[in-house]
Amino acid sequence: MEIYDQTTSNRRKSWILLFTFFIIMFILGWVISSMWGLGIPGLIVIMVLTVIYMIVMYYFLGSTMILSVNNAHEAKKQDYPYLFNTVEGLSIAAGVPMPKVYVINDPSPNAFATGRDPQHSSVAVTTGLLERLNRLELEGVIAHELSHIKNYDIRYTLIVIAMVGAIGILAGFASRMWLYGGGHRNKNSGALIIIALIIGILAPIIAQMIRLAISRKREYMADASGALITRYPKGLADALRKISQAPPMKSADETSAQLYISNPFGKKFLGSLFSTHPPIEDRIKALEAM
């Protein structure tokens, strides 16, 4: 029951954080519309244009581009029969179509999944992962990535990235309005300028913190879901322990670092609040408690 409880809790928290994104976007739209005296129609136009931008960004950030910038090459079954058999077997257990399999030539153990839905998904693993992990550990990692696919985490992540970009544009526009005093002066224009400046500065920071928080929640959820697939949480826990002790990757792309099962650069942030991944020690404790 702990696995189900953790999965449900993290899913609920992720949706709450996503709703917070919409609130930030709405506030920014309201400030900009009020500054220019556009009222409700202006707010509606701003929100519609923002959604259009998000849709364009969502489709621009495709799996083909992500695989390419991370130097992932599609694997052949005759070259990696064990990997293919593992992915195929766990896909059946997870109830999802078998994703395409990619390999990244990098000695550091790591992996990620991509694709907007289970029917168009891919799993990429490094050569270091195949060399360092035993069967149970590899199954734990693959199950984790298949959970991301099953839970539509990649689609969710791409939407969040697009929303952060949209908030950044709105915030930049709002913070610069003080230079011009807005297009519609009234007795409240001075207060609106101050509000616009404050929100314009804080909104991108808050949006990034929410994005990182969502990323961490989805990792916990994938850990729990992966353990549910294999029925052996220790396999993933042992894999994470080995991954945490490995050197940083050389082939990973900075913009897609949050997709990996563990931060591929091994960077230490100012704190867990600014990290794309939860502390591996905490993830291991949660898995061992299941």
N, C-alpha and C positions, 0 to 999 in steps of 0.2 A: 504493500500500500504506500510505502514511502516514495517509491518511484513515481507512482501515479500522482501523489500529492505534490511532489516537487514539479512535475511536468505541468500540472494544472496551475500551480501558483506562478510559475515563471511565465506561462502563456498569458495569464491575467495581467501580470505586471507589465509585460511588453505592450499590451494593448492600451494600458493606462498611459504609458510613456508616449505611445504614438498619438493618442488623443491630445496630449500636452503639446505636441508639435502643431496640431491644428489650431490650438488656442493661441500659440505664439504667432502663427501666420495670420490669424484673424485680427489680433491686436495690431500687428504691423500694418495690415491692410486698412484697418479703421483709422489709425493715426495718419497715414498718407492721404487717405480720402478726406479726412477732416481738415488737414492742412490746406488742401486745394479746394475745399468747399464743394466736394463732389457728392457728399451724402451717401445714402444707401446704394444708389445706382453705381457710384464710383467704387464702393467697396465690392460690389458684386463683380464688376469688370476686373478689378485687381485680383480677386480670388480666382476668377475664371482663367485669366492669363497665367496666373501662378500654377494652376493645375495643368494647363497646356504645357508649360515649361517642364513640369515634373514628368509628364508623359513622354516628352521628347527625350529627356535625360534618362528615363527608365529604359527606353528602347536603345539608346546609344550605348549604355553600359551592358552590352551583351556578353554572353558566356564565351563567344569566340575571341573577343578582345581580351577578356580576363585570362583565358588560357594562353593566349599569344604573349602577353606582356610578362607572364610568369614562366615563359620558356617551356611550356608543357607540350609534349608530343604524344599523339595517340599511340597507344600500345597495341601490339599484335598478340593474339592469344598464344601463338606458337612460341613467342619469346617470353611471355609471362603467364604460363598456364596456371600456376598456383594462385596468382593474384586474381585472374579471371574467375577461377572456380570459387574463390572466397567471396568476391563481389556478387557473383551469380547466386550462390547459396544464401547469402544474407539478404539479397534483394527479395528473394522468395519469402524469407522469414519476415521481412519488413512489409511485404505486400506492395512493393513498388516495382515498376519496370526496371530492368537492369540498365544502369547508366553507362555511357561510354567511359572507357578507362584510359587515363593519361598518365604518363610518367615524366617526372622532372629529374634531370640529371644533376643531382645535388647530394652531397654526402650527409647533410643534416636531415634527420628524420622529421617529416612533417607531411601534411595532407590537407586538401580542401575540396569542397564540392561546389559546383556552380550549375546554373540553369534555372529558368523561371518556373518550371513545373516538373513533376516526375517524368513526364513523357519526353522532355528535352533537357535531360540532366547529364552531368559528367562528374566523375571523381578523379582527382589527380593526386598521386603519391610520389614522394621523392625516392630515388634509389637508396638513399640512406635509411629510409623507413623500412624498405624491403630487406635490407642487409642487417639491421640491428634488432628488429622485432621478431619474436617467436610467433607461432600460429595464433595463440590466444590473444596476444597483444595486437597483432595485425587485425584480427576479427573485431576487437574492441574499437580500433580506430575507424575501420570501414563502416561498422555499425553506427558510429557517431556521425560520420559523413552522410550515410543514408538517412539518418534521422533528420538532418538538415533538409534533405530533399523531400522527405515525407511531410515534414512540418512546414514546407514552403518558406523556409528561413531565408533562402537566397533571394526570392522575390521580395520578401519583407525587407531584407537588407538593402536591396536596390531602391526600393521605395523610400526608405529612410535617407539614403544618400542623396536622392533627388530632392527630398524635402529640405535637407540641410542646405543644399545649394540654393533652393528657392528662398529660404529664410535669409541666407547670406545676401542675396540680391535685394530683397525687400529692406533688410536692415541697413545695407549700404545706402540705399536711396533715402530712407528715413533719416539717417544720421547726417546726411548732407543737406537736408532741407533747411537747417538752421542758417546756412550760408545765404539762402535766398528769402528766408522768412516765410516760405510757403506761398502759394498762389492766391490765398484768400485770407485777407487780414480781418480779424474781428477782435473783440475784447479778450477772447481766449487764445489768440494766436501765440502770445508769448509763452503761455503754459504748454501749449501743444508743441512748440519748438523744443522746449526743455524735455518734454516727454519723448519726443521723437529722437532727440540726441541720446538720451539715456537708454531707450529701448534699442536704438540702432547699434549701440556699443555692446549691450548685454545680450541681446537676442542670439547673435552667432555663437557666443560662448556657451550660453545655456543650451542651444541646439546641439552643439558638439558634445556637451556632457550627456545630453539625453541619448544621442546616437551611440555613444560609448556604453551607456548603461543598458540600452537595448541589446547591443552586441554581447555584453557579458551575460545577460539573462538568457539569450538564445543559446549560448554555449552551455550553460548549466542545464537547459532543457534538452539539448542534444546529448549531453552526457547521460542524463536520466533515461531518455528514449533509447539510446544505444545500448545501455545496460539491460533495458527491457527486451531488446531484440536478442541479445546473446545469452541472457540470463546469467551473465558472469561479469559483474561490475569490476572485479579484480583485474580482468584482462586489460580494460581501458585504463584503470588506475596505474598499473605497471607500465603501460605504454607511455602515459603522460609523464611518469617519473623519468623514463629514459629520454624522452623528448626534451624535458627541462634541463637535462645535464649535457645536451649536445650544443655545439657551437652554432652561431647564427647562420642562416641560409645566405647563399650568394646569388641565387637565381630569382628570389622573390621580388615582387613589385610592391612598392610602398602603399599605393592607393588601394590595393586589395588585401593588405595584410590581415584585416579583420576576418577574412574568409577562412584562413588557416585554422587548424585545430589548436595551435599555439602560436603566439607571436613569433613570426619567422626571423625577426631581427634580435630577439632576446633583449629588447630595450627595457630600461627601468624608467618608469614615469615618475612624476612628482608624487603619485599615489594611485591607489586602485581606482579612484574617481576618474582619472585621465587615461585609463588603460582600455584597450580594445578587448582584452580577455581577463577573466577572473584570475586571481592568483592560483597557480597550478596546485599549490599545497591545499587550498580550500577545495578545489575540485576533487582532489584525491581523497580528502577526508569525507566529502559528501558521497563519493562512490563506495568507499570502504564501509560507510555506515548503512548502506542499502542491504 
